[in-house]
Amino acid sequence: MVGRAGCHLCDEARAVIQRVVAETGDDFAEVDIDSHEDLARYTDEVPVTFVDGRQHDYWRVDEGRLRSALQG
């Protein structure tokens, strides 16, 4: 997940991701967009989630869609 400090949507997305990966056995990493200039193109879309290196969602994370992507 690409996010930033103080972002309430990031907090919501993180909670969804943590819940789903706890069920699926997957893991996730979080990257602070403000510490990585190469991610600046996503600045208006945070939080941005990726599954297997491909952009999956932005702004909000749909729990069912994420679960399906991780199981597929």
N, CA, C and O atoms as a Maestro MAE file, in Angstrom:
{
 s_m_m2io_version
 :::
 2.0.0
}

f_m_ct {
 s_m_title
 :::
 protein
 m_atom[288] {
  # First column is atom index #
  i_m_mmod_type
  r_m_x_coord
  r_m_y_coord
  r_m_z_coord
  i_m_residue_number
  s_m_chain_name
  s_m_pdb_residue_name
  s_m_pdb_atom_name
  i_m_atomic_number
  :::
  1 25 0.839 -1.167 0.000 1 A "MET " " N  " 7
  2 3 0.000 0.000 0.000 1 A "MET " " CA " 6
  3 2 0.885 1.232 0.000 1 A "MET " " C  " 6
  4 15 1.871 1.303 0.734 1 A "MET " " O  " 8
  5 25 0.532 2.181 -0.813 2 A "VAL " " N  " 7
  6 3 1.196 3.477 -0.831 2 A "VAL " " CA " 6
  7 2 0.261 4.460 -0.133 2 A "VAL " " C  " 6
  8 15 -0.889 4.623 -0.543 2 A "VAL " " O  " 8
  9 25 0.743 5.105 0.902 3 A "GLY " " N  " 7
  10 3 -0.085 6.029 1.654 3 A "GLY " " CA " 6
  11 2 0.739 7.162 2.220 3 A "GLY " " C  " 6
  12 15 1.888 7.383 1.835 3 A "GLY " " O  " 8
  13 25 0.120 7.876 3.148 4 A "ARG " " N  " 7
  14 3 0.839 8.970 3.805 4 A "ARG " " CA " 6
  15 2 0.299 9.142 5.221 4 A "ARG " " C  " 6
  16 15 -0.826 8.753 5.534 4 A "ARG " " O  " 8
  17 25 1.124 9.726 6.050 5 A "ALA " " N  " 7
  18 3 0.738 9.995 7.435 5 A "ALA " " CA " 6
  19 2 -0.412 10.993 7.466 5 A "ALA " " C  " 6
  20 15 -0.459 11.925 6.663 5 A "ALA " " O  " 8
  21 25 -1.341 10.791 8.399 6 A "GLY " " N  " 7
  22 3 -2.451 11.702 8.569 6 A "GLY " " CA " 6
  23 2 -3.568 11.539 7.564 6 A "GLY " " C  " 6
  24 15 -4.456 12.388 7.485 6 A "GLY " " O  " 8
  25 25 -3.545 10.475 6.801 7 A "CYS " " N  " 7
  26 3 -4.541 10.222 5.761 7 A "CYS " " CA " 6
  27 2 -5.601 9.263 6.320 7 A "CYS " " C  " 6
  28 15 -5.315 8.093 6.575 7 A "CYS " " O  " 8
  29 25 -6.826 9.769 6.507 8 A "HIS " " N  " 7
  30 3 -7.864 8.910 7.088 8 A "HIS " " CA " 6
  31 2 -8.261 7.778 6.142 8 A "HIS " " C  " 6
  32 15 -8.617 6.694 6.605 8 A "HIS " " O  " 8
  33 25 -8.208 8.003 4.835 9 A "LEU " " N  " 7
  34 3 -8.495 6.914 3.896 9 A "LEU " " CA " 6
  35 2 -7.420 5.832 3.975 9 A "LEU " " C  " 6
  36 15 -7.706 4.648 3.801 9 A "LEU " " O  " 8
  37 25 -6.189 6.246 4.235 10 A "CYS " " N  " 7
  38 3 -5.094 5.279 4.400 10 A "CYS " " CA " 6
  39 2 -5.330 4.424 5.643 10 A "CYS " " C  " 6
  40 15 -5.086 3.218 5.630 10 A "CYS " " O  " 8
  41 25 -5.801 5.051 6.705 11 A "ASP " " N  " 7
  42 3 -6.104 4.311 7.934 11 A "ASP " " CA " 6
  43 2 -7.197 3.272 7.676 11 A "ASP " " C  " 6
  44 15 -7.099 2.131 8.128 11 A "ASP " " O  " 8
  45 25 -8.228 3.676 6.952 12 A "GLU " " N  " 7
  46 3 -9.314 2.748 6.623 12 A "GLU " " CA " 6
  47 2 -8.819 1.618 5.722 12 A "GLU " " C  " 6
  48 15 -9.149 0.452 5.943 12 A "GLU " " O  " 8
  49 25 -8.036 1.962 4.719 13 A "ALA " " N  " 7
  50 3 -7.510 0.948 3.800 13 A "ALA " " CA " 6
  51 2 -6.614 -0.039 4.532 13 A "ALA " " C  " 6
  52 15 -6.694 -1.247 4.309 13 A "ALA " " O  " 8
  53 25 -5.759 0.482 5.408 14 A "ARG " " N  " 7
  54 3 -4.848 -0.380 6.178 14 A "ARG " " CA " 6
  55 2 -5.631 -1.391 7.002 14 A "ARG " " C  " 6
  56 15 -5.256 -2.562 7.063 14 A "ARG " " O  " 8
  57 25 -6.707 -0.956 7.631 15 A "ALA " " N  " 7
  58 3 -7.521 -1.863 8.443 15 A "ALA " " CA " 6
  59 2 -8.126 -2.977 7.584 15 A "ALA " " C  " 6
  60 15 -8.133 -4.140 7.985 15 A "ALA " " O  " 8
  61 25 -8.624 -2.621 6.420 16 A "VAL " " N  " 7
  62 3 -9.189 -3.628 5.504 16 A "VAL " " CA " 6
  63 2 -8.106 -4.602 5.061 16 A "VAL " " C  " 6
  64 15 -8.304 -5.817 5.091 16 A "VAL " " O  " 8
  65 25 -6.969 -4.069 4.653 17 A "ILE " " N  " 7
  66 3 -5.872 -4.924 4.174 17 A "ILE " " CA " 6
  67 2 -5.405 -5.860 5.288 17 A "ILE " " C  " 6
  68 15 -5.211 -7.052 5.052 17 A "ILE " " O  " 8
  69 25 -5.225 -5.339 6.478 18 A "GLN " " N  " 7
  70 3 -4.777 -6.177 7.594 18 A "GLN " " CA " 6
  71 2 -5.768 -7.296 7.876 18 A "GLN " " C  " 6
  72 15 -5.369 -8.429 8.146 18 A "GLN " " O  " 8
  73 25 -7.044 -6.986 7.816 19 A "ARG " " N  " 7
  74 3 -8.078 -8.000 8.054 19 A "ARG " " CA " 6
  75 2 -8.027 -9.088 6.987 19 A "ARG " " C  " 6
  76 15 -8.095 -10.276 7.302 19 A "ARG " " O  " 8
  77 25 -7.907 -8.685 5.731 20 A "VAL " " N  " 7
  78 3 -7.903 -9.660 4.628 20 A "VAL " " CA " 6
  79 2 -6.646 -10.509 4.654 20 A "VAL " " C  " 6
  80 15 -6.732 -11.729 4.511 20 A "VAL " " O  " 8
  81 25 -5.479 -9.902 4.833 21 A "VAL " " N  " 7
  82 3 -4.252 -10.714 4.810 21 A "VAL " " CA " 6
  83 2 -4.165 -11.636 6.025 21 A "VAL " " C  " 6
  84 15 -3.512 -12.677 5.966 21 A "VAL " " O  " 8
  85 25 -4.812 -11.264 7.116 22 A "ALA " " N  " 7
  86 3 -4.853 -12.164 8.275 22 A "ALA " " CA " 6
  87 2 -5.634 -13.429 7.923 22 A "ALA " " C  " 6
  88 15 -5.317 -14.516 8.408 22 A "ALA " " O  " 8
  89 25 -6.644 -13.284 7.087 23 A "GLU " " N  " 7
  90 3 -7.440 -14.439 6.662 23 A "GLU " " CA " 6
  91 2 -6.739 -15.262 5.585 23 A "GLU " " C  " 6
  92 15 -6.796 -16.491 5.607 23 A "GLU " " O  " 8
  93 25 -6.083 -14.594 4.653 24 A "THR " " N  " 7
  94 3 -5.505 -15.296 3.500 24 A "THR " " CA " 6
  95 2 -4.090 -15.803 3.741 24 A "THR " " C  " 6
  96 15 -3.595 -16.653 3.001 24 A "THR " " O  " 8
  97 25 -3.433 -15.277 4.784 25 A "GLY " " N  " 7
  98 3 -2.057 -15.680 5.058 25 A "GLY " " CA " 6
  99 2 -1.045 -14.893 4.248 25 A "GLY " " C  " 6
  100 15 0.153 -15.170 4.315 25 A "GLY " " O  " 8
  101 25 -1.507 -13.921 3.489 26 A "ASP " " N  " 7
  102 3 -0.599 -13.060 2.733 26 A "ASP " " CA " 6
  103 2 -0.020 -12.009 3.665 26 A "ASP " " C  " 6
  104 15 -0.400 -11.925 4.833 26 A "ASP " " O  " 8
  105 25 0.891 -11.216 3.150 27 A "ASP " " N  " 7
  106 3 1.416 -10.103 3.918 27 A "ASP " " CA " 6
  107 2 1.374 -8.856 3.050 27 A "ASP " " C  " 6
  108 15 1.088 -8.925 1.855 27 A "ASP " " O  " 8
  109 25 1.659 -7.728 3.659 28 A "PHE " " N  " 7
  110 3 1.693 -6.502 2.885 28 A "PHE " " CA " 6
  111 2 2.730 -5.560 3.455 28 A "PHE " " C  " 6
  112 15 3.132 -5.659 4.614 28 A "PHE " " O  " 8
  113 25 3.147 -4.648 2.604 29 A "ALA " " N  " 7
  114 3 4.093 -3.612 3.008 29 A "ALA " " CA " 6
  115 2 3.445 -2.268 2.735 29 A "ALA " " C  " 6
  116 15 2.635 -2.121 1.820 29 A "ALA " " O  " 8
  117 25 3.816 -1.300 3.542 30 A "GLU " " N  " 7
  118 3 3.301 0.048 3.353 30 A "GLU " " CA " 6
  119 2 4.465 0.982 3.062 30 A "GLU " " C  " 6
  120 15 5.507 0.921 3.715 30 A "GLU " " O  " 8
  121 25 4.271 1.844 2.075 31 A "VAL " " N  " 7
  122 3 5.299 2.793 1.676 31 A "VAL " " CA " 6
  123 2 4.729 4.201 1.824 31 A "VAL " " C  " 6
  124 15 3.608 4.472 1.393 31 A "VAL " " O  " 8
  125 25 5.499 5.088 2.429 32 A "ASP " " N  " 7
  126 3 5.096 6.481 2.599 32 A "ASP " " CA " 6
  127 2 5.406 7.236 1.310 32 A "ASP " " C  " 6
  128 15 6.567 7.399 0.936 32 A "ASP " " O  " 8
  129 25 4.367 7.685 0.649 33 A "ILE " " N  " 7
  130 3 4.528 8.364 -0.637 33 A "ILE " " CA " 6
  131 2 5.378 9.620 -0.517 33 A "ILE " " C  " 6
  132 15 6.090 9.973 -1.457 33 A "ILE " " O  " 8
  133 25 5.317 10.292 0.608 34 A "ASP " " N  " 7
  134 3 6.058 11.534 0.779 34 A "ASP " " CA " 6
  135 2 7.554 11.305 0.969 34 A "ASP " " C  " 6
  136 15 8.329 12.262 0.972 34 A "ASP " " O  " 8
  137 25 7.967 10.056 1.127 35 A "SER " " N  " 7
  138 3 9.386 9.722 1.265 35 A "SER " " CA " 6
  139 2 9.974 9.141 -0.014 35 A "SER " " C  " 6
  140 15 11.151 8.785 -0.057 35 A "SER " " O  " 8
  141 25 9.154 9.045 -1.055 36 A "HIS " " N  " 7
  142 3 9.601 8.423 -2.307 36 A "HIS " " CA " 6
  143 2 9.157 9.270 -3.499 36 A "HIS " " C  " 6
  144 15 8.010 9.188 -3.939 36 A "HIS " " O  " 8
  145 25 10.068 10.074 -4.009 37 A "GLU " " N  " 7
  146 3 9.753 10.945 -5.147 37 A "GLU " " CA " 6
  147 2 9.252 10.171 -6.358 37 A "GLU " " C  " 6
  148 15 8.444 10.687 -7.130 37 A "GLU " " O  " 8
  149 25 9.718 8.951 -6.532 38 A "ASP " " N  " 7
  150 3 9.329 8.157 -7.691 38 A "ASP " " CA " 6
  151 2 7.854 7.743 -7.657 38 A "ASP " " C  " 6
  152 15 7.335 7.245 -8.656 38 A "ASP " " O  " 8
  153 25 7.180 7.941 -6.535 39 A "LEU " " N  " 7
  154 3 5.765 7.597 -6.415 39 A "LEU " " CA " 6
  155 2 4.857 8.818 -6.521 39 A "LEU " " C  " 6
  156 15 3.649 8.710 -6.308 39 A "LEU " " O  " 8
  157 25 5.421 9.968 -6.845 40 A "ALA " " N  " 7
  158 3 4.667 11.227 -6.870 40 A "ALA " " CA " 6
  159 2 3.446 11.164 -7.780 40 A "ALA " " C  " 6
  160 15 2.474 11.882 -7.545 40 A "ALA " " O  " 8
  161 25 3.471 10.334 -8.802 41 A "ARG " " N  " 7
  162 3 2.325 10.260 -9.723 41 A "ARG " " CA " 6
  163 2 1.055 9.757 -9.026 41 A "ARG " " C  " 6
  164 15 -0.047 9.933 -9.545 41 A "ARG " " O  " 8
  165 25 1.207 9.134 -7.855 42 A "TYR " " N  " 7
  166 3 0.057 8.622 -7.114 42 A "TYR " " CA " 6
  167 2 -0.437 9.577 -6.024 42 A "TYR " " C  " 6
  168 15 -1.349 9.234 -5.272 42 A "TYR " " O  " 8
  169 25 0.147 10.752 -5.932 43 A "THR " " N  " 7
  170 3 -0.128 11.637 -4.803 43 A "THR " " CA " 6
  171 2 -1.604 11.983 -4.618 43 A "THR " " C  " 6
  172 15 -2.049 12.167 -3.485 43 A "THR " " O  " 8
  173 25 -2.364 12.076 -5.690 44 A "ASP " " N  " 7
  174 3 -3.786 12.403 -5.586 44 A "ASP " " CA " 6
  175 2 -4.678 11.174 -5.453 44 A "ASP " " C  " 6
  176 15 -5.902 11.298 -5.406 44 A "ASP " " O  " 8
  177 25 -4.074 9.995 -5.391 45 A "GLU " " N  " 7
  178 3 -4.845 8.752 -5.352 45 A "GLU " " CA " 6
  179 2 -4.659 7.960 -4.071 45 A "GLU " " C  " 6
  180 15 -5.257 6.894 -3.927 45 A "GLU " " O  " 8
  181 25 -3.851 8.442 -3.136 46 A "VAL " " N  " 7
  182 3 -3.586 7.655 -1.935 46 A "VAL " " CA " 6
  183 2 -4.856 7.426 -1.130 46 A "VAL " " C  " 6
  184 15 -5.717 8.303 -1.058 46 A "VAL " " O  " 8
  185 25 -4.971 6.275 -0.538 47 A "PRO " " N  " 7
  186 3 -4.047 5.161 -0.611 47 A "PRO " " CA " 6
  187 2 -4.187 4.411 -1.934 47 A "PRO " " C  " 6
  188 15 -5.272 4.316 -2.509 47 A "PRO " " O  " 8
  189 25 -3.071 3.891 -2.391 48 A "VAL " " N  " 7
  190 3 -3.043 3.080 -3.602 48 A "VAL " " CA " 6
  191 2 -2.591 1.690 -3.189 48 A "VAL " " C  " 6
  192 15 -1.581 1.535 -2.502 48 A "VAL " " O  " 8
  193 25 -3.334 0.687 -3.607 49 A "THR " " N  " 7
  194 3 -2.946 -0.688 -3.278 49 A "THR " " CA " 6
  195 2 -2.482 -1.399 -4.531 49 A "THR " " C  " 6
  196 15 -2.946 -1.128 -5.638 49 A "THR " " O  " 8
  197 25 -1.563 -2.308 -4.325 50 A "PHE " " N  " 7
  198 3 -1.000 -3.121 -5.400 50 A "PHE " " CA " 6
  199 2 -1.108 -4.580 -4.997 50 A "PHE " " C  " 6
  200 15 -0.942 -4.923 -3.826 50 A "PHE " " O  " 8
  201 25 -1.385 -5.428 -5.959 51 A "VAL " " N  " 7
  202 3 -1.375 -6.873 -5.753 51 A "VAL " " CA " 6
  203 2 -0.434 -7.444 -6.803 51 A "VAL " " C  " 6
  204 15 -0.626 -7.240 -8.001 51 A "VAL " " O  " 8
  205 25 0.570 -8.151 -6.348 52 A "ASP " " N  " 7
  206 3 1.573 -8.738 -7.236 52 A "ASP " " CA " 6
  207 2 2.182 -7.703 -8.168 52 A "ASP " " C  " 6
  208 15 2.402 -7.967 -9.350 52 A "ASP " " O  " 8
  209 25 2.455 -6.513 -7.619 53 A "GLY " " N  " 7
  210 3 3.133 -5.478 -8.379 53 A "GLY " " CA " 6
  211 2 2.263 -4.670 -9.326 53 A "GLY " " C  " 6
  212 15 2.753 -3.763 -9.999 53 A "GLY " " O  " 8
  213 25 0.989 -4.986 -9.383 54 A "ARG " " N  " 7
  214 3 0.074 -4.264 -10.265 54 A "ARG " " CA " 6
  215 2 -0.914 -3.451 -9.432 54 A "ARG " " C  " 6
  216 15 -1.397 -3.912 -8.398 54 A "ARG " " O  " 8
  217 25 -1.206 -2.236 -9.895 55 A "GLN " " N  " 7
  218 3 -2.144 -1.394 -9.163 55 A "GLN " " CA " 6
  219 2 -3.495 -2.078 -9.088 55 A "GLN " " C  " 6
  220 15 -4.026 -2.551 -10.092 55 A "GLN " " O  " 8
  221 25 -4.042 -2.121 -7.884 56 A "HIS " " N  " 7
  222 3 -5.299 -2.818 -7.642 56 A "HIS " " CA " 6
  223 2 -6.439 -1.839 -7.369 56 A "HIS " " C  " 6
  224 15 -7.485 -1.923 -8.012 56 A "HIS " " O  " 8
  225 25 -6.259 -0.931 -6.447 57 A "ASP " " N  " 7
  226 3 -7.283 0.037 -6.061 57 A "ASP " " CA " 6
  227 2 -6.626 1.345 -5.675 57 A "ASP " " C  " 6
  228 15 -5.414 1.412 -5.469 57 A "ASP " " O  " 8
  229 25 -7.439 2.382 -5.579 58 A "TYR " " N  " 7
  230 3 -6.997 3.638 -4.995 58 A "TYR " " CA " 6
  231 2 -8.173 4.279 -4.272 58 A "TYR " " C  " 6
  232 15 -9.332 3.978 -4.555 58 A "TYR " " O  " 8
  233 25 -7.861 5.153 -3.346 59 A "TRP " " N  " 7
  234 3 -8.787 5.830 -2.436 59 A "TRP " " CA " 6
  235 2 -9.430 4.881 -1.437 59 A "TRP " " C  " 6
  236 15 -9.314 5.096 -0.231 59 A "TRP " " O  " 8
  237 25 -10.090 3.861 -1.898 60 A "ARG " " N  " 7
  238 3 -10.756 2.910 -0.992 60 A "ARG " " CA " 6
  239 2 -10.387 1.483 -1.404 60 A "ARG " " C  " 6
  240 15 -10.081 1.212 -2.565 60 A "ARG " " O  " 8
  241 25 -10.425 0.590 -0.432 61 A "VAL " " N  " 7
  242 3 -10.138 -0.817 -0.705 61 A "VAL " " CA " 6
  243 2 -11.418 -1.609 -0.485 61 A "VAL " " C  " 6
  244 15 -11.986 -1.600 0.607 61 A "VAL " " O  " 8
  245 25 -11.860 -2.286 -1.520 62 A "ASP " " N  " 7
  246 3 -13.027 -3.151 -1.416 62 A "ASP " " CA " 6
  247 2 -12.558 -4.496 -0.879 62 A "ASP " " C  " 6
  248 15 -11.756 -5.182 -1.514 62 A "ASP " " O  " 8
  249 25 -13.058 -4.867 0.288 63 A "GLU " " N  " 7
  250 3 -12.587 -6.069 0.969 63 A "GLU " " CA " 6
  251 2 -12.772 -7.330 0.123 63 A "GLU " " C  " 6
  252 15 -11.847 -8.132 0.001 63 A "GLU " " O  " 8
  253 25 -13.946 -7.508 -0.455 64 A "GLY " " N  " 7
  254 3 -14.210 -8.695 -1.265 64 A "GLY " " CA " 6
  255 2 -13.347 -8.750 -2.516 64 A "GLY " " C  " 6
  256 15 -12.855 -9.813 -2.895 64 A "GLY " " O  " 8
  257 25 -13.168 -7.613 -3.147 65 A "ARG " " N  " 7
  258 3 -12.344 -7.558 -4.362 65 A "ARG " " CA " 6
  259 2 -10.885 -7.864 -4.046 65 A "ARG " " C  " 6
  260 15 -10.210 -8.556 -4.809 65 A "ARG " " O  " 8
  261 25 -10.401 -7.348 -2.919 66 A "LEU " " N  " 7
  262 3 -9.022 -7.627 -2.514 66 A "LEU " " CA " 6
  263 2 -8.857 -9.114 -2.184 66 A "LEU " " C  " 6
  264 15 -7.882 -9.741 -2.597 66 A "LEU " " O  " 8
  265 25 -9.802 -9.663 -1.450 67 A "ARG " " N  " 7
  266 3 -9.733 -11.074 -1.102 67 A "ARG " " CA " 6
  267 2 -9.687 -11.935 -2.360 67 A "ARG " " C  " 6
  268 15 -8.889 -12.869 -2.443 67 A "ARG " " O  " 8
  269 25 -10.528 -11.630 -3.330 68 A "SER " " N  " 7
  270 3 -10.554 -12.381 -4.595 68 A "SER " " CA " 6
  271 2 -9.233 -12.260 -5.340 68 A "SER " " C  " 6
  272 15 -8.734 -13.243 -5.888 68 A "SER " " O  " 8
  273 25 -8.671 -11.066 -5.360 69 A "ALA " " N  " 7
  274 3 -7.393 -10.855 -6.056 69 A "ALA " " CA " 6
  275 2 -6.273 -11.648 -5.405 69 A "ALA " " C  " 6
  276 15 -5.406 -12.177 -6.100 69 A "ALA " " O  " 8
  277 25 -6.279 -11.737 -4.090 70 A "LEU " " N  " 7
  278 3 -5.217 -12.463 -3.393 70 A "LEU " " CA " 6
  279 2 -5.398 -13.975 -3.523 70 A "LEU " " C  " 6
  280 15 -4.416 -14.717 -3.507 70 A "LEU " " O  " 8
  281 25 -6.611 -14.427 -3.647 71 A "GLN " " N  " 7
  282 3 -6.846 -15.858 -3.776 71 A "GLN " " CA " 6
  283 2 -6.740 -16.329 -5.224 71 A "GLN " " C  " 6
  284 15 -6.588 -17.523 -5.479 71 A "GLN " " O  " 8
  285 25 -6.820 -15.403 -6.161 72 A "GLY " " N  " 7
  286 3 -6.807 -15.751 -7.585 72 A "GLY " " CA " 6
  287 2 -5.451 -15.873 -8.085 72 A "GLY " " C  " 6
  288 15 -5.252 -16.161 -9.265 72 A "GLY " " O  " 8
  :::
 }
 m_bond[287] {
  # First column is bond index #
  i_m_from
  i_m_to
  i_m_order
  :::
  1 1 2 1
  2 2 3 1
  3 3 4 2
  4 3 5 1
  5 5 6 1
  6 6 7 1
  7 7 8 2
  8 7 9 1
  9 9 10 1
  10 10 11 1
  11 11 12 2
  12 11 13 1
  13 13 14 1
  14 14 15 1
  15 15 16 2
  16 15 17 1
  17 17 18 1
  18 18 19 1
  19 19 20 2
  20 19 21 1
  21 21 22 1
  22 22 23 1
  23 23 24 2
  24 23 25 1
  25 25 26 1
  26 26 27 1
  27 27 28 2
  28 27 29 1
  29 29 30 1
  30 30 31 1
  31 31 32 2
  32 31 33 1
  33 33 34 1
  34 34 35 1
  35 35 36 2
  36 35 37 1
  37 37 38 1
  38 38 39 1
  39 39 40 2
  40 39 41 1
  41 41 42 1
  42 42 43 1
  43 43 44 2
  44 43 45 1
  45 45 46 1
  46 46 47 1
  47 47 48 2
  48 47 49 1
  49 49 50 1
  50 50 51 1
  51 51 52 2
  52 51 53 1
  53 53 54 1
  54 54 55 1
  55 55 56 2
  56 55 57 1
  57 57 58 1
  58 58 59 1
  59 59 60 2
  60 59 61 1
  61 61 62 1
  62 62 63 1
  63 63 64 2
  64 63 65 1
  65 65 66 1
  66 66 67 1
  67 67 68 2
  68 67 69 1
  69 69 70 1
  70 70 71 1
  71 71 72 2
  72 71 73 1
  73 73 74 1
  74 74 75 1
  75 75 76 2
  76 75 77 1
  77 77 78 1
  78 78 79 1
  79 79 80 2
  80 79 81 1
  81 81 82 1
  82 82 83 1
  83 83 84 2
  84 83 85 1
  85 85 86 1
  86 86 87 1
  87 87 88 2
  88 87 89 1
  89 89 90 1
  90 90 91 1
  91 91 92 2
  92 91 93 1
  93 93 94 1
  94 94 95 1
  95 95 96 2
  96 95 97 1
  97 97 98 1
  98 98 99 1
  99 99 100 2
  100 99 101 1
  101 101 102 1
  102 102 103 1
  103 103 104 2
  104 103 105 1
  105 105 106 1
  106 106 107 1
  107 107 108 2
  108 107 109 1
  109 109 110 1
  110 110 111 1
  111 111 112 2
  112 111 113 1
  113 113 114 1
  114 114 115 1
  115 115 116 2
  116 115 117 1
  117 117 118 1
  118 118 119 1
  119 119 120 2
  120 119 121 1
  121 121 122 1
  122 122 123 1
  123 123 124 2
  124 123 125 1
  125 125 126 1
  126 126 127 1
  127 127 128 2
  128 127 129 1
  129 129 130 1
  130 130 131 1
  131 131 132 2
  132 131 133 1
  133 133 134 1
  134 134 135 1
  135 135 136 2
  136 135 137 1
  137 137 138 1
  138 138 139 1
  139 139 140 2
  140 139 141 1
  141 141 142 1
  142 142 143 1
  143 143 144 2
  144 143 145 1
  145 145 146 1
  146 146 147 1
  147 147 148 2
  148 147 149 1
  149 149 150 1
  150 150 151 1
  151 151 152 2
  152 151 153 1
  153 153 154 1
  154 154 155 1
  155 155 156 2
  156 155 157 1
  157 157 158 1
  158 158 159 1
  159 159 160 2
  160 159 161 1
  161 161 162 1
  162 162 163 1
  163 163 164 2
  164 163 165 1
  165 165 166 1
  166 166 167 1
  167 167 168 2
  168 167 169 1
  169 169 170 1
  170 170 171 1
  171 171 172 2
  172 171 173 1
  173 173 174 1
  174 174 175 1
  175 175 176 2
  176 175 177 1
  177 177 178 1
  178 178 179 1
  179 179 180 2
  180 179 181 1
  181 181 182 1
  182 182 183 1
  183 183 184 2
  184 183 185 1
  185 185 186 1
  186 186 187 1
  187 187 188 2
  188 187 189 1
  189 189 190 1
  190 190 191 1
  191 191 192 2
  192 191 193 1
  193 193 194 1
  194 194 195 1
  195 195 196 2
  196 195 197 1
  197 197 198 1
  198 198 199 1
  199 199 200 2
  200 199 201 1
  201 201 202 1
  202 202 203 1
  203 203 204 2
  204 203 205 1
  205 205 206 1
  206 206 207 1
  207 207 208 2
  208 207 209 1
  209 209 210 1
  210 210 211 1
  211 211 212 2
  212 211 213 1
  213 213 214 1
  214 214 215 1
  215 215 216 2
  216 215 217 1
  217 217 218 1
  218 218 219 1
  219 219 220 2
  220 219 221 1
  221 221 222 1
  222 222 223 1
  223 223 224 2
  224 223 225 1
  225 225 226 1
  226 226 227 1
  227 227 228 2
  228 227 229 1
  229 229 230 1
  230 230 231 1
  231 231 232 2
  232 231 233 1
  233 233 234 1
  234 234 235 1
  235 235 236 2
  236 235 237 1
  237 237 238 1
  238 238 239 1
  239 239 240 2
  240 239 241 1
  241 241 242 1
  242 242 243 1
  243 243 244 2
  244 243 245 1
  245 245 246 1
  246 246 247 1
  247 247 248 2
  248 247 249 1
  249 249 250 1
  250 250 251 1
  251 251 252 2
  252 251 253 1
  253 253 254 1
  254 254 255 1
  255 255 256 2
  256 255 257 1
  257 257 258 1
  258 258 259 1
  259 259 260 2
  260 259 261 1
  261 261 262 1
  262 262 263 1
  263 263 264 2
  264 263 265 1
  265 265 266 1
  266 266 267 1
  267 267 268 2
  268 267 269 1
  269 269 270 1
  270 270 271 1
  271 271 272 2
  272 271 273 1
  273 273 274 1
  274 274 275 1
  275 275 276 2
  276 275 277 1
  277 277 278 1
  278 278 279 1
  279 279 280 2
  280 279 281 1
  281 281 282 1
  282 282 283 1
  283 283 284 2
  284 283 285 1
  285 285 286 1
  286 286 287 1
  287 287 288 2
  :::
 }
}
